Amino acid sequence: MSATTIERPRAPGRRLRRRRALVGWTFILPNFLGFATFTLVPVLILMYLGFTSWNAFGAAEFTGLENYERLLSDSTFHTALLNTLYYAVFHIPLTLVAALGLAVLLNQKLRGVAFFRTVAFFPYITSIVAIAVVWNMLFSPEAGPVNQFLEAIGIASPPGWTTSTDWAMPAIILVSIWRDMGYYMLLFLAGLQAIPGELYEAARIDGANAWQRFRNVTMPGLRPTTFFVTVMLTIGSFKVFDLILVMTNGGPGTATLVLSQYIYDTGFVERDFGYASTVAIVLFLICIGVTVLQFLVNKRRER
Amino acid sequence: MATLTLDPPSTGTGTPGNRGRADRRTGLHLVGRVLLYAVMLVAAAAILVPFVWMVTSSLKNSTQVFTVPIQWLPDPVVWQNYLDIWTKADMSTWLRNTLLLSVVITFLQVLTGSFAAYGFSKVRFPGRDVLFLAYVGTIAVPWQAYMIPQFILMSRFELSNTLWAMIALQAFGAFGVFLMKQYYESIPEELSEAARIDGLSEYGIWRRVVLPLSGPAVASLSLLTFVNVWNDYLGPLIYLRSPEIWTIQIGLKSLVSQYNAEYALIMTGSVLSVLPIAIIFMLGQRYFVQGIATTGVKG
């Protein structure tokens, strides 16, 4: 600001401040109008809808906590919640480890590393529908390539994957790790490159071996990235939907029914907007709660 | 807050110095190198298998797709599927709709996003930071949680079951504002200060100074938005009911249920839906990586 003090009044006057606010708002407004109407307002309406009974015809009727009582005895909701947790508990750590492993591997100065990074990232940018369809065929129980491979390495009766209530969820978890790890690998790579090389040199001089260097230099240096990745992975896991919708449609039975699909089915198929919003609020609270929790834990660890 | 550039072949300083002189002298180094390549090759093969299978299956007859043992190379190569699919399914309509939406939404997102980002990063005014917090806050709220009120609102505006719904849904995302703002903050304030002294208005500074300098960020945002819109399945599933406004993802899903035993045809549709994205990705992968690195890791 020093350059302008010669020509402008020392403290910005009220007129100037108002002008600046006006200019600022005109920049933000084109985007904000759309953002407020189609994102911010719906989020606010959601909070109200959760307390209503509304079946798309007529007006929403305020029913207080009735919807929340219904949640407690709704066994389909419990199944969806448990399935979502099942998915999250495996998807989060496994993707994290796979992504970190890939990042460390592809952070080496080797010829052709760029090509491998491209390969690892590619699944993430291809459409969910296409990969779900392909994987469904790969997992096909009788003549699918996955089971042929398993039989070839000596597994006599390989699982039925998406047709089996026990194996449908593991199949989905495998596909989502395969799809997501490239994205998180990029985040880790950015984090790795921000760690100063001198730290590794110093550790080497102190006689630290590869594992010790990883444990004591890489891991602490990556902490902000790991935190961010964990938060993103957690939100991503709890809202998982389209992959499951195309691969198994929640089945067989309700074996892979997750919260997001339950919201979709209740809202858009059964047209029970009020109750669907209640489930949506639960999903919302889980995501926000987990984020805040991780934030607090991270803060404490930093101290 | 420096932008993290991740040039694919890591040039120079970034990589931790694990290629020390001590290593180079030993034979261990060579063995390690071979091992690394072996691990990378196996990983790459495992990652790519589904795509290879998709392409080869699309070049077979449907009866040859599931064979024991697996036939990796189609014999004979059948191109017929790539001709049939245009008559058996409404591919051209789906592709046209998807392309139209991707282009329009990308344009609007980049325009309004970079405009708003200028307001957030270069103009100081009361309430700005709170407003920005509202933007960032919604990134953490899953869309699945508010899709119902959003649908009700769209229906009230009579936008549901039109392509406008998709535009309204995706053109004003918080993500674009966030990405552009991160980048603008790395542009030195002195530049806009100098332009201000030369008498340029704030709009002029955005148009002539900041925007021309933000080529990489604009490229990142354009590519990421384009790919997101192209691949979106849930939005079109909820909003696009009439077949004549379907996008490629909805179309592909309907193809799967309509011709559920014609595996080769389904794979052909999958290849066609992935191909444009694959090409765009190959051409601009640098910008994908930069875009993700900029927004992904807090500075």
Interface residues (C-beta under 8 A of the other chain):
Chain A: M1 A3 T4 E7 R17 R20 A21 V23 G24 W25 T26 F27 I28 P30 N31 F32 L33 G34 F35 T37 F38 T39 L40 V41 P42 V43 I45 L46 L49 L102 L105 L106 N107 Q108 K109 L110 G112 V113 A114 F116 R117 T118 V119 A120 F121 F122 P123 I125 T126 S127 I128 V129 A130 I131 V133 V134 W135 M137 L138 S140 E142 A143 G144 P145 Q148 W178 G182 Y183 L186 L187 L189 A190 G191 L192 Q193 A194 I195 G197 L199 Y200 E201 R204 A210 R213 V217 T218 P224 T225 F228 M232 I235 F238 K239 F241 D242 L245 V246 L259 S260 I263 Y264 G267 F268 F273 A276 S277 A280 I281 L283 F284 C287 I288 T291
Chain B: L4 L6 P8 P9 S10 T13 G14 T15 P16 G17 N18 R19 G20 R33 L36 Y37 V39 M40 A43 A44 I47 L48 V49 P50 F51 W53 M54 S57 V65 F66 T67 V68 P69 I70 L111 T112 G113 F115 A116 Y118 G119 F120 V123 R124 F125 P126 G127 R128 L131 A134 Y135 T138 A140 V141 P142 W143 Q144 A145 Y146 M147 I148 P149 Q150 F151 I152 L153 M154 A168 L169 A171 F172 G173 A174 G176 V177 E190 E193 A194 R196 I197 E202 W206 V227 W230 N231 Y233 L234 L237 I238 I248 Q249 L252 K253 V256 Y263 I266 M267 S270 S273 V274 I277 A278 F281 M282 Q285 F288 V289 I292 A293 G296 V297 K298
